[in-house]
Amino acid sequence: MKGGGGKMSGTKPGGKKAAKTNKERYGTDFYELIGRIGGKISRGGGFAKDPELARRAGKKGGLASRKKK
C-alpha cells in the first residue's frame, strides 16, 4: 500500500477515533473548551457581519461549481 500506511485520517471512523483519543487525553469537555475559546476571540466579522459579502461569495462559488472544465 503506497502512501496511506493504513491510516484513517479523513474518514468517518478515523474522525470518531480521533474524537475518542482527544476526549481521553484532554477530558470529555475538550470540544466545549475549544469552542468557548474560539467564541471568546471572535470579533463577529465575516459573513455574520456582512450578509452582502456572503451573497457575493455564494454566487462566486455557485458559478465556479457549474463551470465546465
JOTA-V511125 format. One record per residue. N is the residue number from 0. RES is the residue in three letters. OMEGA is omega in whole degrees, 0 to 359 (none if undefined). Layout:
BEGIN
{{N:RES:OMEGA} {N:RES:OMEGA}}
END
This chain:
BEGIN
{{0:MET:185} {1:LYS:171} {2:GLY:187} {3:GLY:180} {4:GLY:177} {5:GLY:180} {6:LYS:183} {7:MET:181} {8:SER:179} {9:GLY:178} {10:THR:180} {11:LYS:178} {12:PRO:178} {13:GLY:178} {14:GLY:179} {15:LYS:179} {16:LYS:179} {17:ALA:179} {18:ALA:179} {19:LYS:180} {20:THR:179} {21:ASN:180} {22:LYS:178} {23:GLU:183} {24:ARG:191} {25:TYR:179} {26:GLY:184} {27:THR:180} {28:ASP:183} {29:PHE:184} {30:TYR:176} {31:GLU:181} {32:LEU:182} {33:ILE:175} {34:GLY:179} {35:ARG:179} {36:ILE:179} {37:GLY:179} {38:GLY:180} {39:LYS:184} {40:ILE:180} {41:SER:178} {42:ARG:177} {43:GLY:180} {44:GLY:177} {45:GLY:185} {46:PHE:180} {47:ALA:183} {48:LYS:188} {49:ASP:180} {50:PRO:178} {51:GLU:176} {52:LEU:178} {53:ALA:180} {54:ARG:180} {55:ARG:180} {56:ALA:178} {57:GLY:178} {58:LYS:179} {59:LYS:181} {60:GLY:179} {61:GLY:178} {62:LEU:181} {63:ALA:182} {64:SER:180} {65:ARG:181} {66:LYS:176} {67:LYS:182} {68:LYS:none}}
END
